[in-house]
Structure formats: structure tokens, C-alpha cells
């Protein structure tokens, strides 16, 4: 789900809500556009790793007051952001720490996030489906070298930071190839099989085979196995 938030008097668009992330991430390009003094950044040099295992360098972390909602229906919380240098279609990624700090419930099917205000009523933030689609398309079309768009919009009340359309997939034609020989692992379903490496230790190979067979129903073999995905 993609929303707009306010950070340091900037309206920051293209903010991804990711319930699978254990950190809140502020991307380096966005950090520079927010005009925050570099001295405010606490050094932190340990990298983080993507789901694919890709190493991502970090610049440090910083606490910023972040406002969710619009008009009178808003809630402001200090969020600790890990500043990361990575190519992405988004300006900020909000993970479980900020979601928990808000006391928020996220519904991706309804494209909405609800959380209580300080007065006790419920604030609803709706996802921007059009922006989410634009981010996705931008990530698919990005080629090397990365393309950047610098569109900071000045409004009457606050500056709107639209952000950089960047993505880590520099070469869309590149494919991950297996290392070493592989063999076919037949499944219970007719004409269904997976591929597994032949260089695994015997005990580990048997364990992986059992896990794959037990969870064979989780694999999508065709578009009909993905209802609701367009």
C-alpha cells in the first residue's frame, strides 16, 4: 500500500507500507531533498539485506516527527528511520516499528490503514492506487543508468516531495542462474516437478525435499492459481 505522509514540513509521496519489514527506511535521495543537516544523522555502518540476500549499504539513522492523516484527522509520531542508499521507486518504506507505534491496522484489500487518534476516535488513511501502479511500472521500465525525476512541488501549506523513480533492478534482462548441476524433484501432482541442486549434503537434501513436497500446494503453476491478481 502506498500513501502520503508529512516529514519535517514536507509532504512525502510514494511511501510504501510494508508489514514484512522490521525497520523504517528513509532513502538517501529523499534524505537529501528534505534538507536535513548531515550532522543530525547518527552514523550506522552495518548493512541490511534484502529478501534476495542482496547487501544494501546504510548511512545512519535519524529520528523525525512524522504526521499521518490529513486535515484535522492527523497523528504525529517520532519515527526512527534507517537511512539507506538504494535505488527504489519509493521515497520511504514504513515497516512494523512505525505501524506498531501508531497502533495501526493495515488492510491491503481495502487499501486503508486505521489507527486511533489522541482523542480516541479512529483515523483512516487511504492508499493511493494510482501512485502504487506508477511506482510498479517505473520499477519495471528502469534501465541502466538509473533515471531520476526531481519534482518537488511547493504548495501553500507545505512542500510536496514527489521523489525519485529508482529501482535496484538495473538490468531487466539479467536472470539468476543456478550454480552446479540440478535434477528434477517430482511432486504428487501429475506432471509437476521442482528443480533441486545435486551438490547438497545428503541429510540436508532429504530435509529440503520433504519441505518442498509438504508445501507443494503453495506454488503457482499458472495464472489461474493466482485469483485476484491482475
Secondary structure by P-SEA (a helix, b strand, c coil): ccccccccccccccccccccccbbbbcaaaaaaacccccccccccbbbbcccbbbbbbcbbbbbbccccccccccccccccccccccccccbbbcaaaaaaacbbbbccccbbbbbccccbbbbbbbcaaaaaaaaaaaaaccccbbbbbcccccccbbbbbcccccccccccbbbbbccbbbbbbcccccbbbbbbccccaaaaaaaaaaaaaaccccccccccccccc
